[in-house]
Amino acid sequence: MISIRVNGEALQIAADSTVENLIAQLKLNSKFLAVELNRRVVPRAEHGRTRLAADDQVEIVTLVGGG
């Protein structure tokens, strides 16, 4: 297990996790969110191959529609 920060909160995840794994663990729909890893936007096409490391800073923004 490694420790990362997601939206400012500490989280323990498996050492070999990807952004895609994190999104699944958090039960989020990747279609409606944007991910930033250490202040760099991670394109959706790269979620499955972008590995997370100890002390990474992840920001996840969900998109909300309506009016």
PyMOL Python script that loads the backbone (N, CA, C, O; Angstrom):
from pymol import cmd

cmd.read_pdbstr("""\
ATOM      1  N   MET A   1       0.843  -1.185   0.000  1.00  0.00           N
ATOM      2  CA  MET A   1       0.000   0.000   0.000  1.00  0.00           C
ATOM      3  C   MET A   1       0.889   1.251   0.000  1.00  0.00           C
ATOM      4  O   MET A   1       1.980   1.275   0.570  1.00  0.00           O
ATOM      5  N   ILE A   2       0.371   2.277  -0.663  1.00  0.00           N
ATOM      6  CA  ILE A   2       1.045   3.570  -0.667  1.00  0.00           C
ATOM      7  C   ILE A   2       0.037   4.643  -0.271  1.00  0.00           C
ATOM      8  O   ILE A   2      -1.173   4.439  -0.359  1.00  0.00           O
ATOM      9  N   SER A   3       0.550   5.777   0.161  1.00  0.00           N
ATOM     10  CA  SER A   3      -0.301   6.881   0.562  1.00  0.00           C
ATOM     11  C   SER A   3      -0.221   7.985  -0.492  1.00  0.00           C
ATOM     12  O   SER A   3       0.866   8.401  -0.893  1.00  0.00           O
ATOM     13  N   ILE A   4      -1.394   8.450  -0.934  1.00  0.00           N
ATOM     14  CA  ILE A   4      -1.475   9.586  -1.852  1.00  0.00           C
ATOM     15  C   ILE A   4      -2.467  10.574  -1.253  1.00  0.00           C
ATOM     16  O   ILE A   4      -3.104  10.286  -0.239  1.00  0.00           O
ATOM     17  N   ARG A   5      -2.595  11.726  -1.876  1.00  0.00           N
ATOM     18  CA  ARG A   5      -3.610  12.702  -1.469  1.00  0.00           C
ATOM     19  C   ARG A   5      -4.562  12.902  -2.638  1.00  0.00           C
ATOM     20  O   ARG A   5      -4.136  13.153  -3.766  1.00  0.00           O
ATOM     21  N   VAL A   6      -5.847  12.789  -2.357  1.00  0.00           N
ATOM     22  CA  VAL A   6      -6.882  12.989  -3.366  1.00  0.00           C
ATOM     23  C   VAL A   6      -7.758  14.142  -2.893  1.00  0.00           C
ATOM     24  O   VAL A   6      -8.419  14.057  -1.858  1.00  0.00           O
ATOM     25  N   ASN A   7      -7.750  15.215  -3.668  1.00  0.00           N
ATOM     26  CA  ASN A   7      -8.513  16.419  -3.301  1.00  0.00           C
ATOM     27  C   ASN A   7      -8.198  16.841  -1.859  1.00  0.00           C
ATOM     28  O   ASN A   7      -9.085  17.246  -1.107  1.00  0.00           O
ATOM     29  N   GLY A   8      -6.920  16.737  -1.495  1.00  0.00           N
ATOM     30  CA  GLY A   8      -6.459  17.182  -0.190  1.00  0.00           C
ATOM     31  C   GLY A   8      -6.582  16.177   0.933  1.00  0.00           C
ATOM     32  O   GLY A   8      -6.116  16.437   2.042  1.00  0.00           O
ATOM     33  N   GLU A   9      -7.198  15.034   0.678  1.00  0.00           N
ATOM     34  CA  GLU A   9      -7.401  14.014   1.707  1.00  0.00           C
ATOM     35  C   GLU A   9      -6.453  12.838   1.494  1.00  0.00           C
ATOM     36  O   GLU A   9      -6.256  12.390   0.365  1.00  0.00           O
ATOM     37  N   ALA A  10      -5.869  12.344   2.580  1.00  0.00           N
ATOM     38  CA  ALA A  10      -4.980  11.186   2.501  1.00  0.00           C
ATOM     39  C   ALA A  10      -5.782   9.940   2.147  1.00  0.00           C
ATOM     40  O   ALA A  10      -6.902   9.751   2.621  1.00  0.00           O
ATOM     41  N   LEU A  11      -5.190   9.091   1.304  1.00  0.00           N
ATOM     42  CA  LEU A  11      -5.849   7.858   0.879  1.00  0.00           C
ATOM     43  C   LEU A  11      -4.789   6.786   0.688  1.00  0.00           C
ATOM     44  O   LEU A  11      -3.724   7.052   0.131  1.00  0.00           O
ATOM     45  N   GLN A  12      -5.076   5.582   1.147  1.00  0.00           N
ATOM     46  CA  GLN A  12      -4.198   4.429   0.950  1.00  0.00           C
ATOM     47  C   GLN A  12      -4.707   3.637  -0.255  1.00  0.00           C
ATOM     48  O   GLN A  12      -5.892   3.316  -0.348  1.00  0.00           O
ATOM     49  N   ILE A  13      -3.789   3.327  -1.177  1.00  0.00           N
ATOM     50  CA  ILE A  13      -4.147   2.549  -2.360  1.00  0.00           C
ATOM     51  C   ILE A  13      -3.085   1.480  -2.597  1.00  0.00           C
ATOM     52  O   ILE A  13      -1.998   1.543  -2.023  1.00  0.00           O
ATOM     53  N   ALA A  14      -3.393   0.512  -3.432  1.00  0.00           N
ATOM     54  CA  ALA A  14      -2.431  -0.528  -3.786  1.00  0.00           C
ATOM     55  C   ALA A  14      -1.244   0.092  -4.512  1.00  0.00           C
ATOM     56  O   ALA A  14      -1.409   1.047  -5.272  1.00  0.00           O
ATOM     57  N   ALA A  15      -0.058  -0.442  -4.282  1.00  0.00           N
ATOM     58  CA  ALA A  15       1.175   0.128  -4.814  1.00  0.00           C
ATOM     59  C   ALA A  15       1.224   0.161  -6.340  1.00  0.00           C
ATOM     60  O   ALA A  15       1.939   0.992  -6.900  1.00  0.00           O
ATOM     61  N   ASP A  16       0.506  -0.696  -7.020  1.00  0.00           N
ATOM     62  CA  ASP A  16       0.576  -0.745  -8.479  1.00  0.00           C
ATOM     63  C   ASP A  16      -0.630  -0.079  -9.147  1.00  0.00           C
ATOM     64  O   ASP A  16      -0.935  -0.367 -10.304  1.00  0.00           O
ATOM     65  N   SER A  17      -1.311   0.804  -8.428  1.00  0.00           N
ATOM     66  CA  SER A  17      -2.539   1.425  -8.932  1.00  0.00           C
ATOM     67  C   SER A  17      -2.280   2.442 -10.042  1.00  0.00           C
ATOM     68  O   SER A  17      -1.247   3.111 -10.082  1.00  0.00           O
ATOM     69  N   THR A  18      -3.263   2.528 -10.940  1.00  0.00           N
ATOM     70  CA  THR A  18      -3.264   3.541 -11.990  1.00  0.00           C
ATOM     71  C   THR A  18      -4.359   4.560 -11.663  1.00  0.00           C
ATOM     72  O   THR A  18      -5.144   4.366 -10.734  1.00  0.00           O
ATOM     73  N   VAL A  19      -4.399   5.620 -12.418  1.00  0.00           N
ATOM     74  CA  VAL A  19      -5.480   6.594 -12.271  1.00  0.00           C
ATOM     75  C   VAL A  19      -6.818   5.891 -12.487  1.00  0.00           C
ATOM     76  O   VAL A  19      -7.776   6.145 -11.757  1.00  0.00           O
ATOM     77  N   GLU A  20      -6.889   5.023 -13.466  1.00  0.00           N
ATOM     78  CA  GLU A  20      -8.117   4.275 -13.738  1.00  0.00           C
ATOM     79  C   GLU A  20      -8.550   3.448 -12.529  1.00  0.00           C
ATOM     80  O   GLU A  20      -9.733   3.416 -12.191  1.00  0.00           O
ATOM     81  N   ASN A  21      -7.594   2.777 -11.875  1.00  0.00           N
ATOM     82  CA  ASN A  21      -7.907   2.000 -10.672  1.00  0.00           C
ATOM     83  C   ASN A  21      -8.443   2.893  -9.562  1.00  0.00           C
ATOM     84  O   ASN A  21      -9.389   2.527  -8.864  1.00  0.00           O
ATOM     85  N   LEU A  22      -7.835   4.067  -9.399  1.00  0.00           N
ATOM     86  CA  LEU A  22      -8.272   5.006  -8.377  1.00  0.00           C
ATOM     87  C   LEU A  22      -9.709   5.451  -8.627  1.00  0.00           C
ATOM     88  O   LEU A  22     -10.520   5.490  -7.703  1.00  0.00           O
ATOM     89  N   ILE A  23     -10.018   5.781  -9.860  1.00  0.00           N
ATOM     90  CA  ILE A  23     -11.371   6.210 -10.212  1.00  0.00           C
ATOM     91  C   ILE A  23     -12.379   5.105  -9.888  1.00  0.00           C
ATOM     92  O   ILE A  23     -13.458   5.375  -9.360  1.00  0.00           O
ATOM     93  N   ALA A  24     -12.020   3.869 -10.207  1.00  0.00           N
ATOM     94  CA  ALA A  24     -12.903   2.736  -9.907  1.00  0.00           C
ATOM     95  C   ALA A  24     -13.055   2.552  -8.402  1.00  0.00           C
ATOM     96  O   ALA A  24     -14.160   2.302  -7.919  1.00  0.00           O
ATOM     97  N   GLN A  25     -11.956   2.673  -7.652  1.00  0.00           N
ATOM     98  CA  GLN A  25     -11.997   2.524  -6.196  1.00  0.00           C
ATOM     99  C   GLN A  25     -12.917   3.573  -5.574  1.00  0.00           C
ATOM    100  O   GLN A  25     -13.617   3.293  -4.600  1.00  0.00           O
ATOM    101  N   LEU A  26     -12.914   4.775  -6.136  1.00  0.00           N
ATOM    102  CA  LEU A  26     -13.749   5.849  -5.619  1.00  0.00           C
ATOM    103  C   LEU A  26     -15.182   5.798  -6.162  1.00  0.00           C
ATOM    104  O   LEU A  26     -16.025   6.618  -5.798  1.00  0.00           O
ATOM    105  N   LYS A  27     -15.442   4.817  -7.040  1.00  0.00           N
ATOM    106  CA  LYS A  27     -16.776   4.613  -7.637  1.00  0.00           C
ATOM    107  C   LYS A  27     -17.254   5.851  -8.398  1.00  0.00           C
ATOM    108  O   LYS A  27     -18.402   6.277  -8.271  1.00  0.00           O
ATOM    109  N   LEU A  28     -16.341   6.415  -9.191  1.00  0.00           N
ATOM    110  CA  LEU A  28     -16.660   7.581 -10.008  1.00  0.00           C
ATOM    111  C   LEU A  28     -16.788   7.169 -11.466  1.00  0.00           C
ATOM    112  O   LEU A  28     -16.202   6.170 -11.884  1.00  0.00           O
ATOM    113  N   ASN A  29     -17.544   7.925 -12.235  1.00  0.00           N
ATOM    114  CA  ASN A  29     -17.702   7.690 -13.665  1.00  0.00           C
ATOM    115  C   ASN A  29     -16.670   8.544 -14.398  1.00  0.00           C
ATOM    116  O   ASN A  29     -16.768   9.771 -14.394  1.00  0.00           O
ATOM    117  N   SER A  30     -15.694   7.912 -15.020  1.00  0.00           N
ATOM    118  CA  SER A  30     -14.597   8.642 -15.668  1.00  0.00           C
ATOM    119  C   SER A  30     -15.080   9.526 -16.817  1.00  0.00           C
ATOM    120  O   SER A  30     -14.365  10.433 -17.243  1.00  0.00           O
ATOM    121  N   LYS A  31     -16.267   9.271 -17.311  1.00  0.00           N
ATOM    122  CA  LYS A  31     -16.803  10.074 -18.413  1.00  0.00           C
ATOM    123  C   LYS A  31     -17.095  11.508 -17.983  1.00  0.00           C
ATOM    124  O   LYS A  31     -17.089  12.421 -18.808  1.00  0.00           O
ATOM    125  N   PHE A  32     -17.350  11.703 -16.688  1.00  0.00           N
ATOM    126  CA  PHE A  32     -17.767  13.011 -16.206  1.00  0.00           C
ATOM    127  C   PHE A  32     -16.785  13.642 -15.232  1.00  0.00           C
ATOM    128  O   PHE A  32     -17.200  14.319 -14.291  1.00  0.00           O
ATOM    129  N   LEU A  33     -15.488  13.432 -15.443  1.00  0.00           N
ATOM    130  CA  LEU A  33     -14.521  14.027 -14.544  1.00  0.00           C
ATOM    131  C   LEU A  33     -13.218  14.373 -15.258  1.00  0.00           C
ATOM    132  O   LEU A  33     -12.939  13.909 -16.363  1.00  0.00           O
ATOM    133  N   ALA A  34     -12.439  15.203 -14.581  1.00  0.00           N
ATOM    134  CA  ALA A  34     -11.097  15.561 -15.043  1.00  0.00           C
ATOM    135  C   ALA A  34     -10.139  15.227 -13.906  1.00  0.00           C
ATOM    136  O   ALA A  34     -10.463  15.408 -12.732  1.00  0.00           O
ATOM    137  N   VAL A  35      -8.949  14.734 -14.271  1.00  0.00           N
ATOM    138  CA  VAL A  35      -7.965  14.338 -13.276  1.00  0.00           C
ATOM    139  C   VAL A  35      -6.678  15.112 -13.494  1.00  0.00           C
ATOM    140  O   VAL A  35      -6.182  15.242 -14.613  1.00  0.00           O
ATOM    141  N   GLU A  36      -6.154  15.621 -12.386  1.00  0.00           N
ATOM    142  CA  GLU A  36      -4.857  16.294 -12.396  1.00  0.00           C
ATOM    143  C   GLU A  36      -3.949  15.517 -11.447  1.00  0.00           C
ATOM    144  O   GLU A  36      -4.316  15.245 -10.304  1.00  0.00           O
ATOM    145  N   LEU A  37      -2.766  15.166 -11.931  1.00  0.00           N
ATOM    146  CA  LEU A  37      -1.785  14.433 -11.131  1.00  0.00           C
ATOM    147  C   LEU A  37      -0.550  15.296 -10.992  1.00  0.00           C
ATOM    148  O   LEU A  37       0.123  15.594 -11.979  1.00  0.00           O
ATOM    149  N   ASN A  38      -0.254  15.697  -9.771  1.00  0.00           N
ATOM    150  CA  ASN A  38       0.902  16.553  -9.507  1.00  0.00           C
ATOM    151  C   ASN A  38       0.914  17.782 -10.421  1.00  0.00           C
ATOM    152  O   ASN A  38       1.929  18.141 -11.017  1.00  0.00           O
ATOM    153  N   ARG A  39      -0.267  18.407 -10.503  1.00  0.00           N
ATOM    154  CA  ARG A  39      -0.475  19.654 -11.255  1.00  0.00           C
ATOM    155  C   ARG A  39      -0.387  19.499 -12.771  1.00  0.00           C
ATOM    156  O   ARG A  39      -0.185  20.481 -13.486  1.00  0.00           O
ATOM    157  N   ARG A  40      -0.538  18.270 -13.263  1.00  0.00           N
ATOM    158  CA  ARG A  40      -0.565  18.015 -14.704  1.00  0.00           C
ATOM    159  C   ARG A  40      -1.855  17.271 -15.027  1.00  0.00           C
ATOM    160  O   ARG A  40      -2.162  16.245 -14.420  1.00  0.00           O
ATOM    161  N   VAL A  41      -2.601  17.798 -15.984  1.00  0.00           N
ATOM    162  CA  VAL A  41      -3.849  17.137 -16.395  1.00  0.00           C
ATOM    163  C   VAL A  41      -3.509  15.801 -17.045  1.00  0.00           C
ATOM    164  O   VAL A  41      -2.613  15.710 -17.884  1.00  0.00           O
ATOM    165  N   VAL A  42      -4.235  14.776 -16.647  1.00  0.00           N
ATOM    166  CA  VAL A  42      -4.057  13.439 -17.219  1.00  0.00           C
ATOM    167  C   VAL A  42      -5.209  13.204 -18.192  1.00  0.00           C
ATOM    168  O   VAL A  42      -6.356  13.069 -17.767  1.00  0.00           O
ATOM    169  N   PRO A  43      -4.917  13.155 -19.498  1.00  0.00           N
ATOM    170  CA  PRO A  43      -5.983  12.898 -20.473  1.00  0.00           C
ATOM    171  C   PRO A  43      -6.663  11.552 -20.196  1.00  0.00           C
ATOM    172  O   PRO A  43      -6.014  10.598 -19.766  1.00  0.00           O
ATOM    173  N   ARG A  44      -7.952  11.485 -20.443  1.00  0.00           N
ATOM    174  CA  ARG A  44      -8.722  10.258 -20.201  1.00  0.00           C
ATOM    175  C   ARG A  44      -8.070   9.040 -20.868  1.00  0.00           C
ATOM    176  O   ARG A  44      -8.076   7.949 -20.298  1.00  0.00           O
ATOM    177  N   ALA A  45      -7.522   9.216 -22.043  1.00  0.00           N
ATOM    178  CA  ALA A  45      -6.893   8.101 -22.757  1.00  0.00           C
ATOM    179  C   ALA A  45      -5.675   7.551 -22.012  1.00  0.00           C
ATOM    180  O   ALA A  45      -5.242   6.434 -22.293  1.00  0.00           O
ATOM    181  N   GLU A  46      -5.122   8.307 -21.079  1.00  0.00           N
ATOM    182  CA  GLU A  46      -3.935   7.868 -20.341  1.00  0.00           C
ATOM    183  C   GLU A  46      -4.248   7.350 -18.937  1.00  0.00           C
ATOM    184  O   GLU A  46      -3.331   6.931 -18.230  1.00  0.00           O
ATOM    185  N   HIS A  47      -5.501   7.367 -18.516  1.00  0.00           N
ATOM    186  CA  HIS A  47      -5.856   6.937 -17.163  1.00  0.00           C
ATOM    187  C   HIS A  47      -5.407   5.510 -16.877  1.00  0.00           C
ATOM    188  O   HIS A  47      -4.935   5.226 -15.776  1.00  0.00           O
ATOM    189  N   GLY A  48      -5.543   4.619 -17.830  1.00  0.00           N
ATOM    190  CA  GLY A  48      -5.207   3.209 -17.615  1.00  0.00           C
ATOM    191  C   GLY A  48      -3.730   2.912 -17.548  1.00  0.00           C
ATOM    192  O   GLY A  48      -3.333   1.866 -17.035  1.00  0.00           O
ATOM    193  N   ARG A  49      -2.910   3.805 -18.055  1.00  0.00           N
ATOM    194  CA  ARG A  49      -1.469   3.542 -18.043  1.00  0.00           C
ATOM    195  C   ARG A  49      -0.673   4.535 -17.190  1.00  0.00           C
ATOM    196  O   ARG A  49       0.555   4.472 -17.151  1.00  0.00           O
ATOM    197  N   THR A  50      -1.365   5.444 -16.512  1.00  0.00           N
ATOM    198  CA  THR A  50      -0.686   6.400 -15.644  1.00  0.00           C
ATOM    199  C   THR A  50      -0.650   5.840 -14.235  1.00  0.00           C
ATOM    200  O   THR A  50      -1.674   5.780 -13.554  1.00  0.00           O
ATOM    201  N   ARG A  51       0.548   5.424 -13.797  1.00  0.00           N
ATOM    202  CA  ARG A  51       0.730   4.817 -12.476  1.00  0.00           C
ATOM    203  C   ARG A  51       0.830   5.895 -11.399  1.00  0.00           C
ATOM    204  O   ARG A  51       1.360   6.983 -11.623  1.00  0.00           O
ATOM    205  N   LEU A  52       0.312   5.560 -10.250  1.00  0.00           N
ATOM    206  CA  LEU A  52       0.395   6.449  -9.100  1.00  0.00           C
ATOM    207  C   LEU A  52       1.539   6.002  -8.195  1.00  0.00           C
ATOM    208  O   LEU A  52       1.829   4.812  -8.078  1.00  0.00           O
ATOM    209  N   ALA A  53       2.185   6.982  -7.556  1.00  0.00           N
ATOM    210  CA  ALA A  53       3.323   6.704  -6.674  1.00  0.00           C
ATOM    211  C   ALA A  53       3.064   7.336  -5.310  1.00  0.00           C
ATOM    212  O   ALA A  53       2.212   8.213  -5.168  1.00  0.00           O
ATOM    213  N   ALA A  54       3.806   6.879  -4.321  1.00  0.00           N
ATOM    214  CA  ALA A  54       3.671   7.418  -2.973  1.00  0.00           C
ATOM    215  C   ALA A  54       3.810   8.929  -2.989  1.00  0.00           C
ATOM    216  O   ALA A  54       4.657   9.487  -3.686  1.00  0.00           O
ATOM    217  N   ASP A  55       2.971   9.570  -2.216  1.00  0.00           N
ATOM    218  CA  ASP A  55       2.963  11.029  -2.043  1.00  0.00           C
ATOM    219  C   ASP A  55       2.462  11.809  -3.251  1.00  0.00           C
ATOM    220  O   ASP A  55       2.583  13.034  -3.276  1.00  0.00           O
ATOM    221  N   ASP A  56       1.904  11.136  -4.253  1.00  0.00           N
ATOM    222  CA  ASP A  56       1.306  11.860  -5.382  1.00  0.00           C
ATOM    223  C   ASP A  56       0.148  12.712  -4.890  1.00  0.00           C
ATOM    224  O   ASP A  56      -0.530  12.376  -3.919  1.00  0.00           O
ATOM    225  N   GLN A  57      -0.059  13.819  -5.583  1.00  0.00           N
ATOM    226  CA  GLN A  57      -1.172  14.720  -5.302  1.00  0.00           C
ATOM    227  C   GLN A  57      -2.151  14.616  -6.467  1.00  0.00           C
ATOM    228  O   GLN A  57      -1.801  14.956  -7.597  1.00  0.00           O
ATOM    229  N   VAL A  58      -3.357  14.156  -6.212  1.00  0.00           N
ATOM    230  CA  VAL A  58      -4.364  13.969  -7.244  1.00  0.00           C
ATOM    231  C   VAL A  58      -5.540  14.902  -6.964  1.00  0.00           C
ATOM    232  O   VAL A  58      -6.039  14.976  -5.841  1.00  0.00           O
ATOM    233  N   GLU A  59      -5.966  15.600  -7.991  1.00  0.00           N
ATOM    234  CA  GLU A  59      -7.177  16.414  -7.901  1.00  0.00           C
ATOM    235  C   GLU A  59      -8.167  15.850  -8.904  1.00  0.00           C
ATOM    236  O   GLU A  59      -7.835  15.661 -10.074  1.00  0.00           O
ATOM    237  N   ILE A  60      -9.370  15.583  -8.451  1.00  0.00           N
ATOM    238  CA  ILE A  60     -10.420  15.049  -9.316  1.00  0.00           C
ATOM    239  C   ILE A  60     -11.580  16.034  -9.280  1.00  0.00           C
ATOM    240  O   ILE A  60     -12.103  16.364  -8.215  1.00  0.00           O
ATOM    241  N   VAL A  61     -11.964  16.491 -10.446  1.00  0.00           N
ATOM    242  CA  VAL A  61     -13.081  17.422 -10.572  1.00  0.00           C
ATOM    243  C   VAL A  61     -14.177  16.730 -11.354  1.00  0.00           C
ATOM    244  O   VAL A  61     -13.954  16.273 -12.474  1.00  0.00           O
ATOM    245  N   THR A  62     -15.362  16.652 -10.767  1.00  0.00           N
ATOM    246  CA  THR A  62     -16.485  16.058 -11.483  1.00  0.00           C
ATOM    247  C   THR A  62     -17.290  17.156 -12.174  1.00  0.00           C
ATOM    248  O   THR A  62     -17.437  18.263 -11.657  1.00  0.00           O
ATOM    249  N   LEU A  63     -17.793  16.826 -13.325  1.00  0.00           N
ATOM    250  CA  LEU A  63     -18.573  17.758 -14.112  1.00  0.00           C
ATOM    251  C   LEU A  63     -20.051  17.568 -13.780  1.00  0.00           C
ATOM    252  O   LEU A  63     -20.550  16.444 -13.728  1.00  0.00           O
ATOM    253  N   VAL A  64     -20.727  18.664 -13.560  1.00  0.00           N
ATOM    254  CA  VAL A  64     -22.134  18.620 -13.198  1.00  0.00           C
ATOM    255  C   VAL A  64     -22.920  19.460 -14.207  1.00  0.00           C
ATOM    256  O   VAL A  64     -22.578  20.611 -14.477  1.00  0.00           O
ATOM    257  N   GLY A  65     -23.965  18.867 -14.749  1.00  0.00           N
ATOM    258  CA  GLY A  65     -24.803  19.596 -15.701  1.00  0.00           C
ATOM    259  C   GLY A  65     -26.103  20.030 -15.030  1.00  0.00           C
ATOM    260  O   GLY A  65     -26.416  19.627 -13.910  1.00  0.00           O
ATOM    261  N   GLY A  66     -26.807  20.820 -15.711  1.00  0.00           N
ATOM    262  CA  GLY A  66     -28.093  21.248 -15.167  1.00  0.00           C
ATOM    263  C   GLY A  66     -28.310  22.727 -15.418  1.00  0.00           C
ATOM    264  O   GLY A  66     -27.509  23.376 -16.091  1.00  0.00           O
ATOM    265  N   GLY A  67     -29.363  23.243 -14.892  1.00  0.00           N
ATOM    266  CA  GLY A  67     -29.596  24.642 -15.114  1.00  0.00           C
ATOM    267  C   GLY A  67     -30.707  25.223 -14.325  1.00  0.00           C
ATOM    268  O   GLY A  67     -30.990  26.415 -14.441  1.00  0.00           O
TER     269      GLY A  67
END
""", "prot")
cmd.dss("prot")
cmd.show_as("cartoon", "prot")
cmd.util.cbc("prot")
cmd.orient("prot")
